[in-house]
Amino acid sequence: MINLSEDIESLSSFKRSTVDLVERMRQTGRPIVLTINGKAELVVQHVESYQRLLDLADRMETLEAIEAGLKDVDAGRVVPAGQVLKKLAKQAARAQRATTGR
């Protein structure tokens, strides 16, 4: 989480103190907001905290997909697995015949 009193720097300050600020990001795990002409323009963060953010986003997408699937089950929008597998087998057989000419 960004600490608004500590994690906002001007781009000029970041250029002057890059090594120190990168080390701070690595130690705290917090990103830094960079300003240009007093306006927030960029967010810089250490690769490890960025990877954690990507992992969290991936988990959220998975949870959303599971939730959607459970809603489908509750609404009766499901097909038995055996029925789906039979249909796929028929489609595969047709595709095989089409490519072999039999």
N, C-alpha and C positions, 0 to 999 in steps of 0.2 A: 504494500500500500504506500502510496506517495505521501510523504510528510511535507505539507505545503510550506512549512517554515524552513525546511532544510533542503528540499530536493528541487528547487528551482534555481537555475543558473543562466546567466547570459551566455550566448554562444562565444563571445570574446573571452569570458572567464573560463569556459570549458577548454578553449584552445590553449590558454595560458597554463591551466592546471589539469590537463588531460590525465596524466598518470595518477595523480592523487584522486581525482573524481572517479576514474575507473576502479581504483582500489576500493573506494568507498562503496561503489555499487556492488562490487564483488562481496564485500563484507556484510553489507546491510541487506542485499537482495532487492533493494528498492531502485526503481528507475529514476532518472533525472529529467526534468522538463527543461528544455533549452528555449530561451527567449531571443528574439531578434527584434530590435527596436522596442523592447518592452512588451512584446506580444508573444505568447506561447506558440512555438512553431514546430518543435520536434520533441520526441521522447527518445531517450537513449537508455538502454538497459543492458546489463551483463547477460551473456549468452545463457548461463545456467538459470537465471530467473525467467528469461524468455522461454526456455525449454519447459520450465514448470508451467508457464502460462499456456503454451501449446498443449501440454499434457492435460491440463484442466479443461481446455476447450474441447479436446477430443473426448474426454470423459462426459462432458455435458452433452455433446452430440450423441454419444452412445445412450445416455440416460433418456434423452428425448426420443430416440428411436424405439427404445424399450417401452416407454410410456405410450407412444403411438401404437405399437403392437398390442399392448394390453387393452387399449381402447378399442382396437379392431376386434379383439377376442370378445370383449364385453358387448360389442354391437353385433356380434355374429358374423363379422366379415372375415371368415376363415374357411380354409379348404383343408380336408384331411391330407396328411403328408402322403399316404399311399396313393391317393387320387392324383396328386401333383406328380409323383414319381412315375406313375403309369403314363401320364400325358407327356412327360419329358422323354420317356423311353420311346414312345411312338414317334415323337418329333425327331429324335436322334436316328431312329431306324429309317424314316423317310429321307432325312438328309443324307444318310449313308447310301441309300439306294440311288438317290439323285446324283451323287458324285461318282458312283461305280457303274451306273447305267443299268442296274438290275432292278 
